[in-house]
Amino acid sequence: MSRGGFGRFAPSPSGVMHFGNLRTAVAAYLFAKSSGREFLVRIEDIDTGRSRPSFAAQSLADLAALGIVSDRRVVYQSQRHQLYQVALEQLVQKGLVYECYCSRADIAAAASAPHGKPGIYPGICRDLSDSEREAKRAALAAQGRQPALRLRAPQGVEYTVKDSLLGPLTGLLHDFVLRRTDGDWAYQLVVVVDDINQGVDQIVRGADLASSAPVQAWLTEILGGYPAAYAHVPLVMNAQGQRLAKRDKSVTRPELNALGWSDQKILLKVLETLGCLAAKTDETALLTLPTEEILNHALASWSPENLPAEPVIFHP
């Protein structure tokens, strides 16, 4: 069993968390606590166009209602711009940053070409001359826009990380965005910088983010950190076999409460889907306990090996 270190849950406040988000939060909490780690909550509100303080407050309230609170001060990405700027300057000094003048249409057209690779930036702006860059920069400025900043990753190089649930995850390194054309920091950079800064050495999150692990682990090393232990948990699906989304308001905690689900019942259902047998066999007794005590009871018998390998279907 590991001693020390940190696990974390990092919701994006672009809407009210749904049952799948809550399940991932509980999973991250169980993974951290069962391995002797502290548990952190971080609000990833770096996307100024979609993030709302009200959703951040609701996320913290939903977590607290299920007995989950951060062992340290809750961190908000919107308050950490200087930290990201320092990391960007490190990359600039290493020659790993270049300006990108492409529109989404430019990238989509190049990706659809015969040798294009979906999700991989085709390198349109990677090796422009100084005069070409000056002209493209001026053209963007005339439109009131600024270039995005991209990471200059090694070309044709794959990176592999170990996932305790999915096994080895291998991904092709690519030139992802570090800072967007609207000035907002990009997720791939800030999540790495935050994890390094907070000492996070265990990352438990949804399986939809598994493809990001190799490039994030590589960037972690480039910035002087050590890649974390990964566990990407299967997603929660609705009755139609589609993964839950924040637009599915019927499966948020407030809506489930309105349907007569107590917080204890929600937590026990989450625990049941994570392979906690006590959540089903001792349900009647556990329903009478505060959610914090239910979590402590679950920790006494749960281990990562209990986690089901397949996606979970949930509909209230």
C-alpha positions, 0 to 999 in steps of 0.5 A: 500500500502506498503511503503519501502522495495525492489522488484528485478529482477535477471537475469542469464547472460547465454544467451540473455534475451527473451520476457518471461524474459523481461515480468517478469522484467516488472512485478517485476518492476510494483509490486515493484513500485505499492506497494511503494517499490524500484526496484533492479537489480541483476546479478546472474552470480555465475555459472562460466561455463555458465555466460558471461559478454557480456550477463550481459551487454546485459541484462542491456541494454535490461532492460534500453531500456524498461525504467527499471533501478535499483534504487540502484547500480547493484549487481553482485553475482560474486563479493560477495563470502565473503558474501556467505562464512560468511553465510556458516559458520553460517550454519556450526556453527549450524550443518547444513552442511555436505560433499556430495561425490555423483556423479549425477549417484549416485543420479539418481540411488537412486532417481529411487529406489522404495522409492526415490523422484524426486528432493529430495536428498536421504541422501546417505552421510548424516549420514556417519561415520568419517572413511567413510567420510575420505575414500570417501574424499580421493577417490575424491581427487585422482580424482582431485575432492572435495566434494559438501556441502549440507544443513542438513535440517529437515527430513520429514518437510514441509514448506509453504509460501503464494503466492499472485497469486498461493496461499499457496505453500508447499514444503518438506524441503530437503538437497540441495547443498550449494556449488558445487563440482566444487567450485561454490556457489549453487543458493539456497544459494546465492539467499537467502543470496543476498535477505537478504543482500539487504533487498528484501521483495518482490519476483516476478519471473516466475512460474517455480521457485515456487517450490523453494520458501518454501525451500528458505523461510525456509533458509531465517529464518535460516539465520536470515531474514524474508521471502519475499512476493512472486508472481510467474507469469505465463510463456510465451509459444511459438506457440507450447505451449513450454515455451520460453528459451534463445535458442529461439533467435527469441524472444530476444529484439535485434531480435525483433528490427531487425524484426521491433519491436521498444522498445516501441512496445515490452514494450506495448506488454509486458504490454498488456500480464500483463493485462494493458488495456492502452497498447492496448486502447492507443497504438497509442499515447503511441508508440510516448513516451519514454519507461520510460513514458510508464511505468509511464502511466502503473503504474497509472492504473495497479494493480496485480489483472489485471495479467492474471492467465494463461500462455501467448502465444507469437510469433512475 
